[in-house]
């Protein structure tokens, strides 16, 4: 009977164990989890509803959501894709639903459904799950892996490392001759202290274009004003694709925002027309753009050096141009970041060049496998990081099930 040890009791570890045992019931599988609870990220993901995957069904499109891992995941996604995730959970009586933004959740709207599904499977299959078993060291002895924890020593024919973003486990990977790309935060909001945004917490625009001045980094989508500065899908996408660049800048850079995603000259034309059509109306009282709320509009008007009682007819060309620029080329200084502690994602991990993605196996050691975020793979927000866990776990499980 082949013995398998999986380090990490999270999404990737569980999915690997369950699929391996279903493929080969003779396997003896043990999951080692350092904490007192398993599946913690599953529990808190998506505000406690678990954003299982994303409704993107083309591998070539899906890989575009991965700043790191795009090239490497194309082949694996042809083997186990988002549609397979739907089927896998559906077969286990956990139907999934697609929401308006294409994020995918359990129909029952709670992550507990996913946790119960996994827990029931490991219980039924006889997979051992040991909590409070942090791994201190791993080495090879003849054809076996020896895994030392504070509690006891384990021996395994095959070893899977699925411990997520763990500094200790990355150091352990280095003792096994694997290179680890230095981790930096990947999903974070931009800390911006600017009088144009003060006390506008919760105000959003649906289609902003945001770029980092002096780089090629640009993103499009909803933008949300927060207590700290800016967040929302457009900002999170920039933070993921720019993770390394922004870390190198020590999180100090200028952000240019086109709140309307329209050219400056077209917006200026709208303003000039208003000056002709509604000359006697007070500029600050009403936003002419449905995407811009009244309170945000007021800030842009004041920033353009237009006073509270000026009518459209009173504006000179300079003021109109300033207003058009505030709306389409606003510059904001970012100084620092705020990460989501609950759904912390890092850019970094085991170097992808050292992995065989047909099996998720180490190229340096036979019978050593890596799945999930321990690898230098990460994605934008929206269920993509879990899909990486499911796909890697499924392919790794097939390799583990071989005699």
C-alpha positions as CSV (number, residue, x, y, z in Angstrom):
1,X,0.0,0.0,0.0
2,X,1.5,3.3,-1.1
3,X,1.8,5.9,1.6
4,X,1.2,9.6,0.8
5,X,1.6,12.6,3.1
6,X,0.1,15.9,2.2
7,X,1.4,19.0,4.0
8,X,-1.4,21.6,4.3
9,X,-5.0,21.2,5.2
10,X,-6.4,23.8,2.8
11,X,-8.3,23.7,-0.5
12,X,-5.4,22.3,-2.6
13,X,-4.5,19.7,0.0
14,X,-8.0,18.4,0.5
15,X,-8.8,18.3,-3.2
16,X,-5.6,16.4,-4.0
17,X,-6.3,13.9,-1.2
18,X,-9.9,13.2,-2.1
19,X,-9.3,12.8,-5.8
20,X,-6.2,10.6,-5.3
21,X,-8.1,8.2,-3.0
22,X,-11.1,8.0,-5.3
23,X,-8.7,7.1,-8.2
24,X,-6.9,4.5,-6.1
25,X,-8.7,3.3,-2.9
26,X,-5.5,1.4,-1.9
27,X,-3.6,4.6,-1.1
28,X,-2.9,5.4,2.6
29,X,-3.2,9.2,2.7
30,X,-2.5,11.6,5.7
31,X,-3.0,15.3,5.6
32,X,-0.9,17.3,8.1
33,X,-2.2,20.8,9.1
34,X,-0.1,23.1,11.3
35,X,-3.2,25.0,12.7
36,X,-6.0,23.8,14.9
37,X,-8.5,24.2,12.0
38,X,-8.5,23.1,8.4
39,X,-9.9,24.8,5.3
40,X,-9.6,28.3,6.8
41,X,-9.4,30.2,3.5
42,X,-12.3,28.3,2.2
43,X,-14.3,29.3,5.2
44,X,-13.7,33.1,4.9
45,X,-13.5,33.4,1.1
46,X,-16.1,35.5,-0.6
47,X,-17.3,37.0,2.7
48,X,-18.0,33.5,4.0
49,X,-19.8,32.3,0.9
50,X,-16.7,30.8,-0.8
51,X,-16.0,32.1,-4.3
52,X,-15.4,28.6,-5.7
53,X,-14.4,29.5,-9.3
54,X,-15.2,31.9,-12.1
55,X,-17.6,31.5,-15.1
56,X,-14.9,31.6,-17.7
57,X,-14.9,28.4,-19.8
58,X,-12.1,28.9,-22.3
59,X,-8.6,27.9,-21.1
60,X,-6.9,30.6,-23.3
61,X,-9.2,33.3,-21.7
62,X,-8.9,31.9,-18.2
63,X,-5.1,32.0,-18.0
64,X,-5.2,35.8,-18.7
65,X,-6.4,36.3,-15.1
66,X,-3.1,34.9,-13.7
67,X,-0.2,37.5,-13.5
68,X,2.0,34.6,-12.6
69,X,1.2,31.1,-14.0
70,X,-0.4,32.2,-17.2
71,X,1.8,30.1,-19.5
72,X,2.2,27.1,-17.2
73,X,-1.6,26.7,-16.5
74,X,-2.7,26.5,-20.1
75,X,-2.1,22.8,-20.4
76,X,-3.5,21.9,-17.0
77,X,-6.7,23.9,-17.7
78,X,-7.3,21.7,-20.7
79,X,-7.4,18.7,-18.3
80,X,-9.5,20.2,-15.5
81,X,-11.4,23.4,-16.2
82,X,-14.0,25.5,-14.5
83,X,-16.8,23.4,-16.1
84,X,-15.2,20.3,-14.5
85,X,-15.3,22.2,-11.1
86,X,-19.1,22.7,-11.6
87,X,-19.5,19.0,-12.4
88,X,-17.3,17.8,-9.5
89,X,-19.3,19.7,-6.9
90,X,-22.7,18.9,-8.5
91,X,-21.9,15.2,-8.3
92,X,-21.4,15.6,-4.6
93,X,-24.7,17.5,-4.1
94,X,-23.2,21.0,-3.9
95,X,-24.7,22.8,-6.9
96,X,-23.0,26.0,-7.9
97,X,-24.4,29.3,-9.2
98,X,-23.0,32.1,-11.4
99,X,-23.6,35.6,-10.2
100,X,-23.9,38.8,-12.3
101,X,-20.1,39.5,-12.2
102,X,-19.4,35.9,-13.2
103,X,-18.1,34.8,-9.8
104,X,-19.3,31.4,-8.8
105,X,-20.7,30.4,-5.4
106,X,-22.5,27.4,-3.8
107,X,-26.3,27.8,-4.4
108,X,-26.8,27.7,-0.6
109,X,-24.6,30.8,-0.2
110,X,-22.3,29.5,2.5
111,X,-18.8,28.2,2.4
112,X,-19.8,25.6,5.0
113,X,-21.3,23.6,2.1
114,X,-17.8,23.2,0.6
115,X,-16.2,22.4,3.9
116,X,-18.9,19.8,4.7
117,X,-18.5,18.3,1.3
118,X,-14.7,17.9,1.7
119,X,-15.0,16.7,5.3
120,X,-17.6,14.0,4.4
121,X,-15.4,12.8,1.5
122,X,-12.3,12.4,3.7
123,X,-14.3,10.6,6.4
124,X,-15.9,8.3,3.9
125,X,-12.6,7.6,2.1
126,X,-10.6,7.0,5.3
127,X,-8.2,9.9,4.7
128,X,-6.4,10.8,8.0
129,X,-6.4,14.5,8.9
130,X,-4.1,15.6,11.7
131,X,-4.3,19.2,13.0
132,X,-1.6,20.9,15.1
133,X,1.0,19.1,13.1
134,X,3.4,21.7,11.8
135,X,6.2,20.3,9.8
136,X,9.7,21.1,11.0
137,X,11.8,19.2,8.4
138,X,11.7,16.9,5.4
139,X,14.4,14.7,3.9
140,X,14.7,11.7,1.7
141,X,16.0,8.4,3.1
142,X,16.5,5.8,0.4
143,X,13.2,5.8,-1.5
144,X,11.1,7.3,1.3
145,X,10.3,10.8,2.4
146,X,10.8,11.4,6.1
147,X,8.6,14.2,7.5
148,X,9.3,15.5,11.1
149,X,6.6,17.2,13.1
150,X,6.7,18.2,16.7
151,X,4.2,15.4,17.4
152,X,5.8,12.5,15.5
153,X,7.8,11.3,12.5
154,X,6.0,10.2,9.3
155,X,7.3,8.2,6.3
156,X,5.8,8.4,2.9
157,X,6.4,7.0,-0.6
158,X,5.1,10.3,-2.1
159,X,5.0,13.8,-0.6
160,X,2.7,16.7,-1.6
161,X,3.4,20.2,-0.4
162,X,0.1,22.2,-0.4
163,X,0.8,24.6,2.4
164,X,-0.1,27.9,0.7
165,X,1.8,31.1,1.4
166,X,3.9,29.8,4.3
167,X,7.3,31.3,4.9
168,X,8.4,28.3,7.0
169,X,7.4,25.8,4.2
170,X,9.1,27.9,1.6
171,X,12.3,27.7,3.6
172,X,11.7,23.9,3.8
173,X,11.4,23.8,0.0
174,X,14.8,25.5,-0.2
175,X,16.3,22.7,1.8
176,X,15.1,20.4,-0.9
177,X,17.1,22.3,-3.6
178,X,14.0,24.3,-4.9
179,X,14.3,28.0,-5.7
180,X,11.7,30.2,-4.1
181,X,10.7,33.5,-5.7
182,X,10.7,36.1,-2.9
183,X,7.0,36.6,-1.9
184,X,5.4,40.1,-2.1
185,X,1.7,41.0,-1.6
186,X,-0.5,40.6,-4.6
187,X,-4.0,41.8,-3.8
188,X,-4.2,45.2,-2.0
189,X,-5.9,48.5,-2.0
190,X,-4.1,51.7,-2.7
191,X,-3.5,54.0,0.3
192,X,-4.3,57.5,-1.0
193,X,-4.7,60.6,1.3
194,X,-6.3,63.2,-1.0
195,X,-8.8,65.9,-0.2
196,X,-10.8,64.9,-3.3
197,X,-11.6,61.5,-1.7
198,X,-12.0,62.4,2.0
199,X,-15.3,61.1,3.6
200,X,-16.5,59.6,0.3
201,X,-16.3,56.1,1.7
202,X,-18.4,53.6,-0.4
203,X,-18.8,55.8,-3.5
204,X,-17.9,53.9,-6.7
205,X,-17.8,54.4,-10.4
206,X,-18.6,51.5,-12.8
207,X,-16.0,51.8,-15.5
208,X,-12.8,53.6,-14.5
209,X,-9.5,53.2,-16.4
210,X,-6.6,53.3,-14.0
211,X,-2.9,53.4,-14.7
212,X,0.4,53.7,-12.8
213,X,2.2,56.7,-14.0
214,X,5.5,55.9,-15.7
215,X,4.7,52.2,-16.3
216,X,2.7,50.2,-18.7
217,X,0.3,49.0,-15.9
218,X,-3.3,49.8,-16.7
219,X,-6.6,48.3,-15.7
220,X,-10.3,48.9,-16.4
221,X,-13.4,48.2,-14.3
222,X,-15.3,49.3,-11.2
223,X,-13.4,51.6,-8.8
224,X,-14.4,52.0,-5.1
225,X,-13.4,54.8,-2.8
226,X,-12.5,53.4,0.7
227,X,-11.5,54.7,4.0
228,X,-7.8,54.2,3.0
229,X,-8.1,55.4,-0.6
230,X,-9.0,53.3,-3.6
231,X,-10.1,49.7,-4.1
232,X,-12.5,47.7,-6.3
233,X,-11.8,45.3,-9.2
234,X,-9.8,47.9,-11.3
235,X,-7.4,48.6,-8.4
236,X,-7.1,44.9,-7.3
237,X,-6.3,43.9,-10.9
238,X,-3.5,46.6,-11.0
239,X,-2.2,45.4,-7.6
240,X,-2.0,41.8,-8.9
241,X,-0.4,42.5,-12.2
242,X,1.9,45.2,-10.7
243,X,2.8,43.3,-7.6
244,X,6.5,43.2,-8.2
245,X,6.8,46.7,-9.8
246,X,4.8,48.3,-6.9
247,X,6.8,46.5,-4.3
248,X,10.0,47.8,-6.0
249,X,8.6,51.3,-5.7
250,X,8.0,50.7,-2.0
251,X,4.3,51.3,-2.6
252,X,4.9,55.0,-3.5
253,X,3.7,56.0,-6.9
254,X,1.3,58.2,-8.8
255,X,-2.1,56.8,-10.1
256,X,-3.9,58.4,-13.0
257,X,-7.6,57.8,-13.0
258,X,-10.0,58.3,-16.0
259,X,-13.3,58.1,-14.0
260,X,-15.4,58.0,-17.2
261,X,-13.1,55.9,-19.4
262,X,-13.6,58.5,-22.1
263,X,-11.1,60.7,-24.0
264,X,-10.4,64.1,-22.5
265,X,-11.5,66.0,-25.6
266,X,-14.9,64.2,-25.7
267,X,-15.5,65.1,-22.1
268,X,-14.5,68.7,-22.7
269,X,-17.0,68.8,-25.6
270,X,-19.8,67.7,-23.2
271,X,-18.8,70.5,-20.8
272,X,-18.7,73.1,-23.6
273,X,-22.2,72.1,-24.7
274,X,-23.5,72.5,-21.2
275,X,-22.1,76.0,-21.1
276,X,-24.1,76.7,-24.2
277,X,-27.3,74.8,-23.3
278,X,-27.6,75.5,-19.6
279,X,-25.7,78.7,-19.0
280,X,-27.6,79.9,-15.9
281,X,-27.4,76.6,-14.0
282,X,-25.0,76.3,-11.1
283,X,-22.1,74.0,-12.0
284,X,-21.6,72.4,-8.6
285,X,-25.3,71.4,-8.1
286,X,-25.6,68.5,-10.5
287,X,-23.2,66.0,-12.1
288,X,-23.9,65.8,-15.9
289,X,-22.4,62.3,-15.9
290,X,-24.6,59.6,-14.5
291,X,-21.5,57.6,-13.4
292,X,-20.2,60.4,-11.2
293,X,-22.2,60.9,-7.9
294,X,-23.1,64.4,-6.8
295,X,-20.6,64.3,-3.9
296,X,-17.7,63.2,-6.1
297,X,-18.7,65.8,-8.8
298,X,-18.6,68.5,-6.1
299,X,-15.0,67.5,-5.3
300,X,-13.9,67.7,-8.9
301,X,-15.5,71.1,-9.4
302,X,-13.7,72.5,-6.3
303,X,-10.4,70.9,-7.4
304,X,-10.9,72.7,-10.8
305,X,-10.9,76.1,-9.0
306,X,-14.6,76.7,-9.7
307,X,-16.4,78.3,-6.8
308,X,-19.7,77.1,-5.3
309,X,-22.0,79.7,-7.0
310,X,-20.5,79.9,-10.5
311,X,-22.9,79.1,-13.4
312,X,-21.8,77.3,-16.5
313,X,-21.8,80.6,-18.4
314,X,-19.2,82.0,-16.0
315,X,-16.6,79.4,-16.6
316,X,-13.5,80.3,-18.7
317,X,-11.7,77.8,-20.9
318,X,-9.1,77.1,-18.3
319,X,-11.7,76.0,-15.7
320,X,-13.4,73.8,-18.3
321,X,-10.1,72.2,-19.2
322,X,-9.2,71.7,-15.6
323,X,-12.6,70.0,-15.0
324,X,-12.2,67.7,-18.0
325,X,-8.7,66.7,-16.7
326,X,-10.0,66.0,-13.2
327,X,-12.6,63.6,-14.7
328,X,-10.2,61.9,-17.2
329,X,-6.6,62.4,-16.0
330,X,-6.8,62.9,-12.3
331,X,-3.5,62.2,-10.6
332,X,-3.5,60.7,-7.1
333,X,-0.4,60.0,-5.0
334,X,-0.4,56.5,-3.5
335,X,1.7,55.9,-0.3
336,X,1.4,52.5,1.1
337,X,-1.1,49.6,0.8
338,X,-3.8,47.8,2.7
339,X,-4.0,44.1,2.2
340,X,-7.0,41.9,2.8
341,X,-5.9,40.0,5.9
342,X,-8.7,37.4,5.4
343,X,-7.9,36.6,1.7
344,X,-4.2,37.4,1.7
345,X,-2.6,36.4,-1.7
346,X,1.1,36.6,-2.5
347,X,3.1,36.8,-5.7
348,X,6.0,34.4,-5.1
349,X,6.7,30.8,-4.2
350,X,8.4,27.8,-5.7
351,X,9.9,28.6,-9.1
352,X,7.6,27.3,-11.9
353,X,10.6,26.3,-14.0
354,X,11.3,23.5,-11.5
355,X,7.8,21.9,-11.9
356,X,6.5,19.4,-14.4
357,X,3.0,20.7,-15.0
358,X,1.8,17.4,-16.6
359,X,1.9,16.0,-13.0
360,X,2.6,19.0,-10.7
361,X,5.7,17.1,-9.8
362,X,9.2,18.4,-8.9
363,X,11.7,18.2,-11.7
364,X,14.4,17.8,-9.0
365,X,12.9,15.0,-6.9
366,X,10.7,12.1,-8.0
367,X,7.6,11.6,-5.9
368,X,7.6,15.2,-4.6
369,X,4.6,17.3,-5.7
370,X,3.5,20.9,-5.3
371,X,-0.1,22.3,-5.6
372,X,-1.8,25.6,-4.8
373,X,-0.3,28.8,-3.7
374,X,3.0,27.3,-2.5
375,X,3.9,27.7,-6.2
376,X,4.7,31.1,-7.7
377,X,1.1,31.2,-9.1
378,X,-1.5,33.8,-8.2
379,X,-4.5,35.5,-9.8
380,X,-6.8,38.5,-9.6
381,X,-9.7,38.3,-7.3
382,X,-12.9,36.4,-8.4
383,X,-12.4,32.7,-7.7
384,X,-9.3,32.2,-9.9
385,X,-6.9,31.2,-7.0
386,X,-9.3,28.4,-6.0
387,X,-9.5,27.2,-9.6
388,X,-5.7,26.9,-9.6
389,X,-6.0,24.7,-6.4
390,X,-8.7,22.5,-8.0
391,X,-6.8,22.0,-11.3
392,X,-3.5,21.4,-9.7
393,X,-5.0,19.1,-7.1
394,X,-6.9,17.0,-9.7
395,X,-3.8,16.5,-11.9
396,X,-1.5,15.8,-9.0
397,X,-4.1,13.2,-7.7
398,X,-3.9,11.3,-10.9
399,X,-0.2,11.1,-10.7
400,X,-0.4,10.0,-7.0
401,X,-2.9,7.2,-7.9
402,X,-0.5,5.5,-10.2
403,X,1.1,2.4,-8.8
